[in-house]
């Protein structure tokens, strides 16, 4: 008989001082930042409770309330070539507040002296400014406005005390997330005509950090849930599964290592002066590898990332592309770059993550522009020659956008204008050497796709048309090394 998971079912422990207000309680936050805070509590004596705030009006986190904020995280992956699994009971959530039902209780958390960190994951569309009236009885709609009201209440309650400022750590997957959040808060303060002293307190005693997060979180493991719950002895409606790999890069003007001693736990958390090189690392290597392997793998008859990694020819090609053509273009120490490539390849081999190539093929042309084209251009600039594997990946992508593999249609997903362009370009190509050359010239010259005329790159048109004449097969990839 499974027991209900709640605080009464566990040995009594002293309540943790509340140090974190977290906007959001979804799968990612629960399997990422809450997992980290729970480890900090256990391994470094952080002693931090998390107040979870419902950021939107719909829903009420009923299951989280029912389980007193308790749940298990299940992590699987490959670490240094070995399969690893971790199941952890997360205990750091102290309570859940729905500001639309209990606005006073939400504001009252701003009066807690120990609160120091504000976490959020309100989706890519969450960090926006909208003109709204100053809230009195219910929260404003947008997250930055809620945060502004909360910070203003804290400022007034503590009389602008310099010791009561907070550190904002947004986890939203947008560039400059901390800077954008700060800009929205300042716009809210100006729109509400809040006193000048509040703006000064915000700037002098609060920190808005840019962050970059990475972990695949797949959610409730429905197929494994019964077996896991039998092992644990508890019924857990909030089981959340993810990969073992994790990365959190935090750009902060203040040194937060003493306050958040993640680095002394072995967790992959970095505090850096500049986030840009780490964003480039992820976009060009992890995301770039995905974008290259979609057409290469699919045209070789493969369906998943796992199958790509099991193919000696395709996986070797992808690894060589990363190590020999992308890595030299990055402004980080080579040992750090190659260690990251090792992690990326381990993640791709993770048998518990089932990534279908077609599911990551959406908008592959614009993805090539942001993920692989910068590496191609930087390689040419630094080496004075074309990166042949990236060029072959581009040829494979153009072949992929022909929309057929043999007699089978390829279900392309992209903007209608992009699909029309490639349909027309391929319709005029009869497969002859001259028509493939014209196809290459037409695609490279389409500024809407690349932001520039790529025919200006010496030798690219000729090399691309040569590669377009080759079938994408494991043998062809092997010949390119």
C-alpha positions in Angstrom: 0.0 0.0 0.0 1.5 3.3 -1.1 1.5 6.1 1.5 0.4 9.7 0.6 3.4 12.0 0.3 3.2 14.9 2.7 5.1 16.3 5.7 3.2 14.1 8.2 4.5 11.0 6.5 8.1 12.0 7.1 10.2 12.5 10.2 9.6 15.9 11.7 12.2 18.6 10.8 12.5 22.2 11.7 11.1 24.6 9.1 13.6 26.3 6.9 14.1 30.1 7.0 12.5 31.4 3.8 15.2 32.8 1.5 13.8 32.4 -2.0 10.6 33.7 -3.6 10.0 31.7 -6.8 7.6 32.8 -9.5 6.5 29.5 -11.0 6.3 25.9 -10.0 6.4 24.0 -13.2 8.5 21.0 -14.2 11.6 22.8 -15.1 12.0 24.9 -11.9 11.2 21.9 -9.8 13.8 19.6 -11.5 16.4 22.4 -11.9 16.6 25.2 -9.4 14.7 23.5 -6.6 16.8 20.4 -7.0 19.9 22.6 -6.7 18.6 24.5 -3.6 17.7 21.2 -2.0 21.3 20.0 -2.5 22.7 23.3 -1.2 20.6 22.8 2.0 21.9 19.3 2.5 25.5 19.7 1.4 26.4 23.3 2.3 24.0 24.2 5.1 22.3 26.9 3.0 19.1 26.4 5.0 16.9 28.1 2.5 13.1 27.6 2.1 11.4 28.4 -1.2 8.1 30.3 -1.4 6.4 29.3 -4.7 4.2 32.0 -6.2 1.7 31.2 -8.9 2.5 33.6 -11.6 -0.8 33.4 -13.6 -4.4 33.3 -12.5 -5.4 30.0 -14.0 -4.6 26.8 -12.0 -3.7 26.6 -8.3 -0.8 24.1 -7.9 -3.3 21.9 -6.0 -1.1 18.8 -6.2 1.9 20.7 -4.8 -0.2 22.0 -1.9 -1.6 18.6 -1.3 1.9 17.1 -1.0 3.1 20.0 1.2 5.6 21.1 -1.5 7.2 17.6 -1.5 8.0 15.6 -4.7 10.7 13.4 -6.2 13.1 14.2 -9.1 14.3 11.3 -11.2 17.5 12.0 -13.2 19.1 9.7 -15.8 22.0 10.1 -18.1 25.6 9.3 -19.0 28.4 10.7 -17.0 31.9 10.1 -18.1 30.8 7.2 -20.1 28.7 5.5 -17.3 25.0 5.3 -17.0 23.8 7.2 -13.9 20.4 7.5 -12.1 19.4 9.6 -9.2 16.1 9.8 -7.4 15.8 12.6 -4.9 13.1 13.8 -2.5 12.9 17.6 -2.8 12.0 19.2 0.6 12.9 22.9 0.1 9.5 24.3 -0.9 8.0 25.8 2.3 4.6 26.9 1.0 2.7 27.9 -2.1 0.9 31.3 -2.5 -1.7 32.2 -5.2 -1.5 36.0 -5.4 -4.9 36.2 -7.2 -6.5 34.6 -4.2 -4.3 35.9 -1.4 -2.6 39.1 -2.5 -2.0 40.3 1.0 -0.1 37.0 1.8 2.0 37.6 -1.4 3.0 41.1 -0.4 3.6 39.9 3.2 6.5 37.7 1.9 8.3 41.0 1.0 8.4 41.7 4.8 10.4 38.6 5.5 14.0 39.8 6.4 15.6 36.5 5.2 14.3 36.7 1.7 17.2 37.3 -0.6 16.7 35.6 -4.0 13.9 35.9 -6.6 13.7 33.1 -9.1 11.3 33.0 -12.1 10.4 31.0 -15.1 7.4 32.6 -16.7 8.2 31.5 -20.3 9.9 33.5 -23.0 6.8 35.8 -23.2 6.7 36.5 -19.5 9.3 39.3 -19.2 7.3 42.1 -20.8 6.0 45.6 -19.8 2.4 46.5 -20.2 0.7 49.6 -18.9 -1.4 48.6 -15.9 -2.8 50.5 -12.9 -0.9 50.3 -9.6 -2.2 47.2 -7.8 -4.1 47.6 -4.6 -6.3 44.6 -4.0 -5.2 42.1 -6.7 -2.0 41.6 -8.6 -1.2 43.1 -12.0 -1.2 40.7 -14.9 2.4 40.7 -16.0 5.2 39.1 -14.0 7.5 42.2 -14.0 4.7 44.3 -12.6 4.1 41.8 -9.8 7.8 41.9 -9.0 7.8 45.7 -9.0 4.8 45.8 -6.6 6.6 43.2 -4.4 9.9 45.1 -4.4 8.2 48.4 -3.7 6.4 46.9 -0.7 9.7 45.7 0.6 11.3 49.1 0.0 8.5 50.8 2.0 8.3 48.2 4.7 12.1 48.3 5.5 12.5 52.0 4.8 14.9 51.6 2.0 17.3 49.5 4.1 20.4 48.7 2.0 20.6 45.2 3.6 17.1 44.2 2.3 17.8 44.3 -1.4 17.4 41.2 -3.5 19.1 39.2 -6.2 16.9 38.5 -9.2 17.8 35.2 -11.1 15.4 34.9 -14.0 15.6 31.5 -15.7 13.5 32.5 -18.8 15.2 31.4 -22.0 15.7 34.8 -23.6 18.9 36.7 -24.2 19.7 39.4 -21.6 16.9 38.0 -19.3 18.1 39.9 -16.2 18.6 43.2 -18.1 15.2 42.9 -19.7 13.6 42.2 -16.4 15.3 45.2 -14.8 14.2 47.4 -17.6 10.6 46.3 -17.2 10.7 46.9 -13.4 12.0 50.4 -14.0 9.3 51.1 -16.6 6.7 49.9 -14.1 8.1 52.2 -11.4 8.1 55.2 -13.8 4.5 54.4 -15.0 3.3 54.2 -11.5 5.2 57.4 -10.6 6.8 55.7 -7.6 9.2 58.0 -5.6 12.7 58.6 -6.8 14.2 56.9 -3.7 12.7 53.5 -4.8 14.6 53.7 -8.1 17.8 54.6 -6.3 17.3 51.7 -3.9 16.6 49.3 -6.8 19.8 50.4 -8.6 22.1 50.5 -5.6 21.0 47.5 -3.5 19.4 45.0 -5.9 21.0 42.8 -8.5 19.4 41.6 -11.8 21.5 38.8 -13.1 21.6 37.5 -16.7 21.5 33.7 -16.6 21.7 30.8 -19.0 20.1 27.4 -18.0 20.3 24.0 -19.5 18.7 20.7 -18.6 16.2 18.6 -20.5 13.2 18.0 -18.3 10.7 15.6 -19.7 8.1 15.9 -17.0 6.0 13.2 -15.4 7.5 9.7 -16.2 4.2 8.0 -17.0 5.7 4.7 -18.2 7.9 4.4 -15.1 5.7 6.0 -12.5 4.2 2.8 -11.0 7.6 1.1 -10.6 9.2 4.2 -9.1 6.4 4.8 -6.7 6.5 1.2 -5.6 10.3 1.6 -4.9 9.7 4.8 -3.0 6.7 3.6 -1.0 4.8 6.9 -1.8 2.2 8.0 -4.2 3.7 11.0 -5.9 1.6 12.9 -8.4 4.5 15.3 -9.0 7.3 13.0 -10.0 9.4 14.8 -12.5 12.0 13.3 -14.8 15.0 14.8 -16.5 18.5 14.3 -17.7 21.4 14.2 -15.2 23.2 16.9 -17.1 22.6 20.5 -15.9 24.2 23.8 -16.4 23.5 27.2 -14.9 25.7 30.2 -15.9 25.1 33.4 -13.9 26.4 36.8 -15.0 26.5 39.0 -11.9 28.1 42.4 -11.1 28.5 41.1 -7.5 30.3 38.0 -6.3 27.6 35.7 -5.1 29.7 32.6 -4.6 29.7 33.0 -0.8 25.9 33.4 -0.7 25.2 30.7 -3.2 28.0 28.1 -2.8 26.9 25.9 -5.7 30.5 25.5 -6.9 31.4 23.8 -3.7 28.9 21.0 -4.3 30.2 19.8 -7.6 27.1 21.1 -9.4 27.7 22.6 -12.8 27.0 26.3 -11.8 29.3 29.1 -13.0 29.4 32.7 -11.9 30.9 34.7 -14.7 31.7 38.3 -15.7 30.3 37.9 -19.2 27.6 35.4 -20.3 28.1 35.9 -24.1 30.9 33.3 -24.6 28.8 30.6 -22.7 25.7 31.4 -24.8 27.8 31.0 -27.9 29.2 27.8 -26.6 25.7 26.3 -26.2 24.2 27.8 -29.4 27.1 26.8 -31.6 27.9 23.4 -30.2 24.7 21.9 -28.6 22.2 23.6 -30.8 24.5 23.6 -33.8 25.0 19.9 -33.6 21.2 19.4 -33.5 20.8 21.5 -36.6 23.5 19.6 -38.5 22.3 16.2 -37.5 18.7 16.7 -38.5 19.2 16.6 -42.3 22.3 14.4 -42.1 20.7 11.8 -40.0 17.3 11.8 -41.6 18.7 11.5 -45.1 20.8 8.6 -43.9 17.6 6.8 -42.9 17.8 7.6 -39.1 14.9 8.8 -37.0 16.3 9.8 -33.6 19.3 11.5 -32.0 20.1 8.2 -30.3 20.2 6.4 -33.7 22.5 9.1 -35.0 24.9 8.4 -32.1 24.8 4.7 -32.7 25.8 5.2 -36.4 29.6 5.3 -36.4 29.8 7.3 -39.6 27.2 10.0 -38.7 28.3 10.4 -35.1 32.0 10.6 -36.1 31.1 13.3 -38.7 29.1 15.3 -36.2 31.9 15.0 -33.6 34.5 16.1 -36.2 32.4 19.1 -37.2 32.2 20.2 -33.6 35.8 19.6 -32.6 37.5 20.7 -35.9 35.3 23.4 -37.3 33.2 24.9 -34.6 35.5 24.7 -31.6 38.3 26.8 -33.1 35.8 29.7 -33.6 34.9 30.1 -29.9 36.5 32.5 -27.5 37.0 30.2 -24.6 39.9 28.0 -23.5 40.2 25.0 -25.8 40.1 22.5 -22.9 36.8 24.1 -21.7 35.3 23.9 -25.2 36.3 20.2 -25.7 35.1 19.3 -22.2 31.7 20.8 -23.2 31.7 18.8 -26.4 32.3 15.6 -24.4 29.2 16.6 -22.3 27.1 17.3 -25.4 28.0 13.9 -26.9 27.2 12.1 -23.6 23.8 13.9 -23.6 23.0 12.8 -27.1 23.8 9.2 -26.1 21.4 9.3 -23.1 19.1 6.3 -23.6 16.4 7.9 -21.5 15.9 10.8 -23.8 14.0 10.1 -27.0 14.5 13.0 -29.4 13.0 12.4 -32.8 14.9 14.3 -35.6 11.7 15.6 -37.1 10.6 17.0 -33.8 13.7 19.2 -33.7 13.6 20.1 -37.4 11.2 23.1 -37.0 12.5 26.2 -38.7 15.8 24.6 -39.6 16.8 27.3 -42.0 16.7 30.1 -39.5 18.3 27.8 -37.0 21.2 27.2 -39.4 21.6 31.0 -39.7 21.9 31.5 -36.0 23.7 28.3 -35.0 26.0 27.2 -37.8 26.4 30.1 -40.2 28.4 32.2 -37.5 30.8 29.3 -37.2 31.2 29.0 -40.9 31.9 32.7 -41.3 34.3 32.8 -38.3 36.1 29.7 -39.5 36.7 31.3 -42.9 37.9 34.5 -41.3 40.3 32.7 -39.0 41.5 29.8 -41.2 41.2 31.3 -44.7 39.4 28.2 -46.0 35.9 26.7 -45.9 34.8 24.3 -43.2 33.9 21.4 -45.4 31.7 19.5 -42.9 29.6 22.6 -42.2 29.2 23.2 -45.9 28.2 19.6 -46.4 25.7 20.0 -43.6 24.3 23.0 -45.5 24.1 20.9 -48.7 22.2 18.2 -46.7 19.8 20.8 -45.3 19.1 22.1 -48.9 18.4 18.5 -50.0 16.2 18.0 -46.9 14.2 21.0 -48.0 13.5 19.3 -51.3 10.8 17.7 -49.3 11.3 14.1 -50.4 13.4 11.2 -49.5 13.1 8.8 -52.4 9.4 8.4 -52.9 8.5 9.4 -49.4 7.5 13.0 -48.6 9.4 14.8 -45.8 7.0 16.7 -43.4 8.8 20.1 -43.5 7.8 22.6 -40.8 8.9 26.2 -41.5 7.6 29.6 -42.5 5.4 29.5 -45.6 7.7 31.9 -47.5 10.7 29.6 -46.8 8.8 26.5 -47.9 7.6 28.3 -51.1 11.2 29.5 -51.9 12.7 26.0 -51.7 9.8 24.3 -53.5 10.3 26.8 -56.4 14.1 26.4 -56.3 14.0 22.6 -56.5 11.3 22.7 -59.2 13.8 24.4 -61.5 16.6 21.9 -60.7 16.8 18.8 -62.9 19.8 17.3 -61.1 22.4 18.3 -63.8 25.7 19.8 -62.8 24.7 23.3 -64.2 21.3 23.2 -62.5 22.8 22.2 -59.1 25.2 25.1 -59.5 22.2 27.5 -60.2 20.4 26.0 -57.2 23.4 26.7 -54.9 23.8 30.2 -56.3 20.1 30.9 -55.8 20.0 29.6 -52.2 23.2 31.4 -51.2 22.0 34.6 -52.7 18.6 34.7 -50.8 19.3 37.5 -48.3 16.0 36.8 -46.5 17.4 33.5 -45.4 20.9 34.5 -44.4 20.9 38.3 -43.9 23.6 38.6 -46.7 24.6 37.2 -50.1 26.7 34.2 -49.3 27.9 33.9 -52.9 30.4 36.6 -51.8 32.3 33.9 -49.9 35.0 32.7 -52.2 34.6 29.1 -53.3 31.4 28.5 -51.3 29.1 28.2 -54.4 31.3 25.7 -56.1 31.9 23.6 -53.0 28.2 23.6 -52.2 27.1 22.6 -55.7 29.7 19.8 -55.6 28.2 18.5 -52.3 24.7 18.9 -53.7 25.6 16.3 -56.3 26.4 13.7 -53.7 23.8 11.5 -52.0 23.8 11.9 -48.2 24.9 8.4 -47.1 27.0 7.1 -44.2 29.7 6.3 -46.8 29.7 9.9 -48.1 30.1 11.2 -44.5 32.9 8.8 -43.9 34.7 10.0 -47.0 34.6 13.6 -45.7 36.1 12.4 -42.4 
